[in-house]
Amino acid sequence: MSRLRSHLNRKLVAVLFVLALGGSLLGYAASSTTSSSQTRSDLGTADQQTQVRTSRETSLLPIRSTCPVVPDKELFITNVSVVDDCLRTTWGPCITPPGPLPATQGAWTFAANMAAVAGTNAPAALSAYTTNWLNQWNVNLIINGDPVPSRTAVQTEIIDPWRTASGGTKVLDMTKAPFRLLAIVARLDLRGQSGYVPGATTAGEGRFIYNLLDQFGNPTQYLVIFEYGLDAEDCVAILNWARAWHSLGSLSFGPSYNAALQQITDRFATIGASPRKPNRSAINQVRTNDFHLDRPWELRESQLDPRSLAAPVPLLNVTVAQTPARSLQQTAAISTFVNSNTPAILSHTHVVPLSWAGNPFRGGASPHSLDLGWDGPPPSCTSITDPEARHAFSLDTCSGCHGEETATFFKHVEPRNAGVPSALSAFLTGSGPVVDRCGRSHTFSDIDRRRVDLCQLLERTCREIDEEPVITFVH
C-alpha cells in the first residue's frame, strides 16, 4: 500500500506539472508558429540538416513550414476513420461496404499482427504461439543476468478473459483478442538499421500500437507495439518507401485513404513479408508498456530468436534496447560508459552493449518511476563530465524517454475509447522547455522533427542517403 501511495503521489505531482506546463506550451506553440518564418529558414544550414537526424532537440532545427508532408496522414496516424475502420480493425459485422481494394477483413487487428510475427494463421498454432508469448509474464526470468520478476496477473487479466470470450476452449479465438488499435506509425527516420539481417539496410520501421481492453471493454494501462522493419536493399528502395508514405498526405481520410494505407501496411505486416528473417516476418521487435498487470511501471521487449530451430521461431522476452539494468542506476558503470562514449552518445549513434567492463550491462526489462533520469554516482550531475551527454544517454533509454527526460507520464500514446483518437505526449507534439535534473533546458517536438526529416529525405540523392548517419533512436 505504501508503494502504491508513493506512486500516486508521484502521479499527482506529474499531473500538476503537466497542467502547469501545458499553459506555457500553448503560448510557446503560438509564438513559434508566428515567428518561425522569421527566425528559421525553411531548409537551414548543412549542420542543421544533419541535426534533424542526430538530435531530438528542436529549438534550433530548421522547421520546414513550406514542406508538404502531413504528419497525421503520413507519419503518426490516429484518425478514428483509420483506427476504428470496422472492416480492417474488427472481424465484423460491418454495415458499410468495404470500399476500394485492398480491403481485407481484420488487416489491422492484433490477430493479424500476431499471425504476421508467427508466420501462420492456423487457429491452433497461432493460439499456442500467442499463449506461449504471454506466459513469459507468468514466470520469473533472468535476462542477461538481470532478474525480471513475474507478473502473474497476465493470466487473470489477459489469458483467462480471452479464453472465456473464446467459448472456454484451450484454443484462443484470435478474432476475440482484447486489443484496440491506437495508431499506425511510420518511422522513416530510423532508416539504415538492419534488424536481423547483417549487412542489410532498411527504410526504417512501420508500427502498430494497441491497448489492452479489460473484460468489460474498457481501456487499461497496458500497451503493445509491433515494430516492423521496412526492407530496402538500396537507397532507391528507401526513397520508394518514403514516397509511398508521403503519397498518403494528398488523400482525404476515408475509404480511399484506408485502402492506400493498407497497400503500404500489407508490405510489412503480413505473413511472409520478409523472406530472409525468422518466420519470414518483417518484425524487428514487440514492446509492451505495462502498469496494469503489476507495479512498478515496466517496459519489456520481445524478439524472434534467430538461433531457434523451432517452427515457428518463438517470440521471446529479450533485453530492452539502449537501456541498462535498473540496478546500475547511480553507479560507476553508468558514468564510465557515458564518459567513454560521449561523442557517439551526443550524436545518438551509440549502442548500449549487453556487457560493459566485463559485467552485464543492458537490462532484461525497464522498471521505472517518474523520477528516474540516468546518472552516475551521487551527488547528482557530478560524475558524468558532459551534462548534455548524460541527458542524451538517459533520453535514449526506455525509462528516460518515457519519464523524467521528456516530462512524460510513461506513455507517448494514451489509451482511448472507441470513437475518440488517442492523445499524444508533449514530447511528440511539442514541448519546451523541459528542464532536466542538471538544470539544462530542452525543447521537443518529435513528430515535427520526423516531418522535417522526411521532407529532407524526399529531396536527397542516393549519395546523400548513403552518407547519412545511422541513428539508434528506439522511441
C-alpha positions in Angstrom: 0.0 0.0 0.0 2.8 2.4 0.8 4.4 1.7 -2.6 1.1 2.5 -4.3 0.6 5.6 -2.2 4.1 6.7 -3.2 3.3 6.1 -6.8 0.0 8.0 -6.6 1.8 11.0 -5.0 4.3 11.0 -7.8 1.5 10.7 -10.3 -0.3 13.7 -8.7 2.9 15.7 -8.9 3.4 14.7 -12.6 -0.2 15.7 -13.5 0.1 19.1 -11.8 3.4 19.6 -13.6 1.9 18.7 -17.0 -1.0 21.0 -16.4 1.3 23.9 -15.5 3.5 23.1 -18.4 0.5 22.9 -20.8 -0.3 26.6 -20.3 3.2 27.6 -21.2 3.3 25.3 -24.1 0.2 26.9 -25.6 1.9 30.2 -25.5 5.1 28.7 -26.8 3.4 27.0 -29.7 1.6 30.1 -30.7 4.7 32.3 -30.7 6.8 29.7 -32.5 4.1 29.4 -35.2 4.0 33.1 -35.9 7.8 33.7 -35.8 9.2 30.5 -37.3 9.5 32.0 -40.8 11.4 35.0 -39.3 13.8 33.0 -37.1 14.3 29.8 -39.1 15.0 29.2 -42.7 12.9 26.6 -44.5 15.9 24.5 -45.2 18.6 25.5 -42.7 22.3 25.1 -42.8 24.0 21.8 -43.6 24.8 21.4 -39.9 21.1 21.9 -39.1 20.0 19.4 -41.6 22.4 16.8 -40.0 21.0 17.6 -36.6 17.5 16.6 -37.7 18.9 13.1 -37.7 21.2 13.3 -34.7 19.3 15.3 -32.2 15.9 15.3 -30.5 16.2 19.0 -29.7 14.0 21.1 -32.0 14.6 24.7 -30.8 17.4 25.3 -33.2 16.5 23.0 -36.0 15.0 24.2 -39.4 11.2 23.8 -39.3 10.1 23.4 -42.9 6.9 25.4 -42.9 6.5 25.0 -46.6 7.2 21.3 -46.7 4.1 19.3 -48.0 4.5 16.4 -45.5 1.3 16.0 -43.5 2.3 14.2 -40.3 -1.1 13.0 -39.2 -1.6 11.3 -42.5 1.9 10.2 -43.3 3.8 9.6 -40.1 1.6 9.3 -37.0 -1.9 8.2 -37.9 -4.5 8.3 -35.1 -7.6 9.5 -37.0 -10.6 7.5 -35.9 -11.6 6.8 -39.5 -8.5 4.7 -39.6 -8.1 3.2 -36.2 -11.9 2.5 -35.9 -12.2 1.2 -39.5 -14.7 -1.5 -38.9 -13.5 -3.7 -41.8 -9.8 -3.6 -41.0 -9.8 -3.3 -37.2 -12.6 -5.7 -36.3 -13.9 -9.0 -37.6 -17.4 -7.5 -38.2 -20.1 -7.5 -38.9 -19.7 -4.1 -40.7 -22.6 -2.2 -42.2 -20.6 -0.1 -44.6 -19.3 -1.6 -47.9 -15.5 -2.3 -48.0 -14.7 0.4 -50.5 -11.6 0.4 -52.8 -9.2 -2.5 -52.7 -7.3 -3.7 -50.9 -9.9 -4.0 -48.2 -9.1 -7.0 -46.1 -11.2 -8.1 -43.1 -9.1 -7.8 -39.9 -6.0 -6.5 -41.7 -5.1 -4.1 -38.9 -6.1 -6.3 -35.9 -3.9 -7.6 -33.1 -4.6 -11.1 -34.5 -3.3 -10.2 -38.0 -0.1 -8.8 -36.4 0.5 -11.9 -34.3 0.0 -14.0 -37.5 2.5 -11.9 -39.3 5.0 -12.4 -36.5 4.4 -16.2 -36.2 4.2 -16.8 -39.9 0.9 -18.7 -39.6 -2.8 -18.1 -39.2 -3.7 -21.7 -38.4 -6.0 -21.3 -35.4 -4.5 -23.8 -33.0 -0.9 -23.0 -33.9 -1.4 -19.2 -33.6 -3.3 -19.6 -30.3 -0.4 -21.7 -28.9 2.2 -19.2 -30.2 0.4 -16.3 -28.6 -0.2 -18.1 -25.3 3.5 -19.1 -25.1 4.5 -15.5 -25.6 2.1 -14.2 -22.9 3.1 -17.0 -20.4 6.6 -15.4 -20.2 5.0 -12.9 -17.8 3.8 -15.8 -15.7 7.3 -16.8 -14.6 10.4 -15.2 -13.1 13.0 -14.6 -15.8 16.8 -13.9 -15.8 17.6 -11.9 -18.9 21.3 -11.0 -19.5 21.8 -11.6 -15.7 19.1 -9.2 -14.8 16.2 -10.6 -12.7 12.8 -9.9 -14.3 10.0 -10.8 -11.8 6.8 -12.4 -13.0 3.6 -10.5 -13.5 1.1 -13.4 -12.9 -1.9 -11.2 -13.5 -1.3 -11.8 -17.1 -3.3 -15.0 -16.5 -6.3 -13.3 -14.9 -6.2 -10.1 -16.9 -5.4 -11.3 -20.4 -5.3 -15.1 -20.9 -8.4 -16.2 -18.9 -10.8 -13.5 -20.1 -9.7 -14.1 -23.7 -10.3 -17.8 -23.2 -13.7 -17.1 -21.8 -14.6 -14.9 -24.7 -13.4 -17.8 -27.0 -16.0 -20.1 -25.5 -13.9 -21.6 -22.8 -11.8 -23.7 -25.1 -8.0 -24.0 -24.8 -7.6 -22.5 -28.3 -7.8 -18.7 -28.1 -10.1 -17.3 -30.7 -7.8 -14.7 -32.3 -10.9 -12.7 -33.5 -11.7 -12.1 -29.8 -8.3 -10.6 -29.0 -8.9 -7.9 -26.4 -6.8 -5.2 -28.0 -7.8 -1.8 -29.6 -5.7 -0.1 -32.3 -4.4 3.3 -31.2 -2.1 4.3 -34.0 -0.2 3.3 -37.2 3.2 4.9 -37.3 5.9 5.4 -39.9 9.5 5.7 -38.5 11.3 6.5 -41.7 13.8 8.4 -39.5 15.1 5.0 -38.4 16.3 4.1 -41.9 19.6 2.3 -42.2 19.1 -0.1 -39.2 19.5 -3.6 -40.4 17.4 -5.6 -37.9 18.1 -9.3 -38.1 20.0 -9.4 -41.4 23.7 -8.5 -41.2 24.8 -6.0 -43.9 21.2 -5.3 -45.0 19.6 -1.9 -44.8 16.0 -0.7 -44.1 13.9 2.3 -44.8 13.0 2.4 -41.1 10.1 0.9 -39.4 6.3 0.6 -39.6 4.5 0.3 -36.3 1.1 -0.7 -34.9 0.2 0.4 -31.4 -2.5 -1.4 -29.4 -4.1 -1.0 -26.0 -5.4 -4.0 -23.9 -9.1 -3.8 -23.0 -10.4 -5.3 -19.8 -13.2 -7.9 -19.8 -15.8 -5.1 -20.0 -14.1 -3.5 -23.0 -12.5 -0.6 -21.0 -9.0 0.7 -21.8 -6.2 -0.4 -19.4 -2.7 0.8 -18.7 -1.2 -2.0 -20.9 0.1 -1.2 -24.4 1.6 -3.4 -27.1 3.6 -2.1 -30.1 4.6 -4.1 -33.1 7.7 -2.6 -34.8 8.4 -4.0 -38.3 11.4 -3.3 -40.5 10.8 -1.8 -43.9 13.0 -3.9 -46.0 15.1 -1.9 -48.5 18.1 -3.2 -50.4 19.4 0.2 -51.5 18.7 3.9 -51.5 16.2 3.7 -54.4 14.1 1.3 -52.3 14.3 3.7 -49.3 13.1 6.5 -51.5 10.2 4.3 -52.8 9.1 3.7 -49.2 9.3 7.4 -48.4 7.3 8.3 -51.5 4.7 5.7 -50.7 4.1 7.0 -47.1 4.2 10.6 -48.5 1.6 9.9 -51.1 -1.0 9.5 -48.3 -0.8 13.2 -47.5 -2.7 14.1 -50.6 -5.7 11.9 -49.8 -8.7 12.8 -47.7 -9.4 10.5 -44.8 -12.0 7.9 -45.8 -12.2 4.6 -47.8 -9.6 5.6 -50.5 -7.1 6.7 -47.9 -7.5 3.5 -45.9 -7.1 1.3 -49.0 -3.9 3.2 -49.9 -2.6 2.8 -46.3 -3.4 -0.9 -46.4 -1.4 -1.2 -49.6 1.6 0.1 -47.5 1.0 -1.9 -44.4 0.5 -5.2 -46.3 4.1 -4.8 -47.5 5.4 -5.3 -43.9 2.6 -6.6 -41.6 1.5 -9.7 -43.4 2.7 -13.3 -43.4 5.8 -13.8 -45.5 6.6 -10.1 -45.8 10.4 -10.6 -45.2 11.6 -13.9 -46.5 15.2 -13.5 -45.1 14.1 -13.1 -41.5 12.9 -15.7 -38.9 9.3 -16.9 -39.6 9.6 -14.9 -42.8 8.3 -12.0 -40.7 9.3 -8.3 -41.0 9.1 -7.8 -37.3 12.0 -6.3 -35.5 10.6 -6.3 -32.0 7.4 -6.2 -30.0 7.3 -3.9 -27.0 5.0 -3.8 -24.0 4.3 -0.8 -21.7 2.6 -2.1 -18.5 1.2 -0.6 -15.4 -1.9 -2.9 -15.4 -0.5 -6.3 -14.5 1.7 -5.2 -11.6 3.8 -2.4 -10.1 6.2 -0.7 -10.8 5.7 0.6 -14.4 7.6 -1.7 -16.7 8.5 -1.9 -20.4 9.6 -5.2 -22.0 10.9 -6.1 -25.4 10.4 -9.4 -27.3 12.2 -10.6 -30.5 12.2 -13.7 -32.6 15.1 -15.9 -31.6 17.3 -16.2 -34.7 19.1 -19.2 -33.2 16.0 -21.3 -32.7 15.3 -24.3 -34.8 11.7 -24.4 -33.8 9.0 -23.8 -36.4 7.6 -21.2 -35.9 10.5 -19.4 -34.2 9.3 -18.3 -30.7 8.8 -14.7 -29.7 11.0 -14.3 -26.6 11.5 -11.6 -24.0 15.0 -10.1 -24.5 16.9 -7.2 -23.2 15.4 -3.7 -23.6 17.2 -1.7 -26.3 19.5 1.2 -25.2 18.6 0.7 -21.5 20.9 -0.5 -18.7 19.7 -2.8 -15.9 17.8 -0.8 -13.3 20.2 -1.9 -10.6 23.0 0.1 -12.3 21.3 3.5 -11.7 23.7 5.9 -10.0 26.7 3.6 -10.3 30.2 4.0 -11.8 29.1 1.6 -14.6 26.9 4.4 -16.0 29.3 7.3 -15.6 32.3 5.4 -17.1 30.2 4.3 -20.0 28.9 7.7 -20.8 32.2 9.4 -20.3 33.9 6.8 -22.5 31.3 7.2 -25.3 30.4 10.9 -25.2 30.8 11.7 -28.9 28.6 8.8 -30.1 26.0 9.5 -27.3 25.7 13.2 -28.3 25.1 12.2 -31.9 22.7 9.4 -30.8 24.7 6.8 -32.7 25.8 4.8 -29.7 24.7 1.3 -28.8 24.2 0.2 -25.1 26.0 -3.1 -25.1 25.0 -6.4 -23.4 28.1 -6.1 -21.2 30.4 -3.3 -20.1 33.7 -3.6 -18.3 33.3 -7.3 -18.2 29.8 -7.2 -16.5 26.2 -7.5 -17.7 25.0 -4.0 -18.6 21.8 -4.0 -20.7 18.6 -4.6 -18.7 16.2 -7.5 -19.1 13.3 -5.1 -18.6 12.8 -1.5 -17.8 11.1 -1.0 -14.5 11.0 2.7 -13.7 9.5 5.7 -11.9 8.8 9.2 -12.9 12.0 10.5 -11.2 14.3 8.1 -13.0 16.8 10.1 -15.0 20.0 8.0 -15.6 23.1 9.3 -13.8 26.3 8.1 -12.2 27.2 8.0 -8.5 25.8 10.9 -6.4 25.9 13.8 -5.9 23.7 14.2 -9.0 25.3 15.6 -12.1 28.9 15.3 -10.8 30.3 12.0 -12.1 29.4 12.4 -15.8 31.7 15.0 -17.4 29.3 16.4 -20.0 25.7 17.1 -18.7 24.4 17.0 -22.3 25.8 13.5 -22.7 24.1 12.4 -19.5 20.8 13.8 -20.8 21.2 12.3 -24.3 22.1 8.9 -22.9 19.1 8.9 -20.5 16.8 10.2 -23.2 17.6 7.3 -25.4 16.7 4.7 -22.7 13.1 3.4 -22.3 12.8 4.7 -18.8 14.3 8.2 -19.6 12.2 8.8 -22.7 9.0 7.6 -21.0 9.7 9.6 -17.9 11.8 12.4 -16.5 13.9 13.4 -19.5 10.7 14.3 -21.5 8.3 15.1 -18.6 6.2 12.2 -19.9 3.8 10.2 -17.7 5.1 6.8 -19.0 3.1 6.7 -22.3 3.6 8.7 -25.5 0.3 7.4 -26.9 -2.7 7.3 -24.5 -5.3 4.5 -24.3 -8.6 5.6 -25.8 -12.3 4.8 -26.0 -13.9 3.9 -29.3 -14.6 6.9 -31.5 -12.0 9.1 -29.8 -8.4 9.5 -31.1 -5.5 8.8 -28.7 -3.9 11.8 -27.0 -0.2 12.1 -27.7 2.6 13.2 -25.4 4.0 16.7 -25.4 7.4 15.1 -26.4 5.7 14.1 -29.7 3.5 17.1 -30.3 5.7 19.9 -29.0 7.1 20.8 -25.6 9.5 23.2 -24.1 11.4 23.9 -22.2 11.8 20.8 -20.2 14.4 21.3 -17.5 16.4 18.2 -16.7 18.0 17.2 -13.4 21.2 19.1 -14.2 19.2 22.3 -14.9 19.5 22.3 -18.7 16.5 23.1 -20.8 15.3 21.0 -23.8 12.7 21.6 -26.4 11.0 18.6 -28.1 8.6 18.2 -31.0 9.5 14.8 -32.3 6.7 14.4 -34.8 7.8 17.7 -36.4 11.4 16.5 -36.3 10.3 13.4 -38.2 8.4 15.6 -40.6 11.4 17.7 -41.4 13.5 14.5 -41.8 11.0 13.1 -44.3 11.0 16.5 -46.2 14.7 16.3 -46.5 14.7 12.6 -47.4 12.4 13.2 -50.3 14.9 15.7 -51.8 18.1 13.7 -51.2 20.2 12.0 -53.8 21.3 8.4 -53.3 24.8 9.5 -52.5 23.4 11.8 -49.7 21.3 9.0 -48.4 24.2 6.5 -48.3 26.2 9.1 -46.3 23.6 9.7 -43.7 24.4 8.9 -40.1 22.6 5.8 -38.8 20.9 6.9 -35.6 19.9 4.5 -32.8 16.7 6.0 -31.5 14.2 3.4 -30.4 11.4 5.7 -29.2 
